[in-house]
Amino acid sequence: MKSAGVVRKIDELGRIVVPIELRKSLNIGKREAVEISMEDDCILIRKFEPGCCFCGSTDDLEVYHGNKVCNKCIKDLSSATE
């Protein structure tokens, strides 16, 4: 894992500030959701990229009226209306 070389302290409420340079490089704006997870002994913070609004899949996504829908759910919805 590449280190950015930035050190931040955790405040009294358990918060940290993600440096603007990192937010800009990941295109994370104000009030945008991030995903926080653990991997081994590391805490990972990623830009949240939601999956299909029906099943949560992140494969073969299409955008329909601002919502992400996977091709499998599109097929399931098409066959349900026939």
Secondary structure, DSSP 8 states (H G I E B T S, - for coil): -----------TTS-----HHHHHHTT--TT--EEEEEETTEEEEEE-----TTT---SSEEEETTEEEEHHHHHHHHHHT-
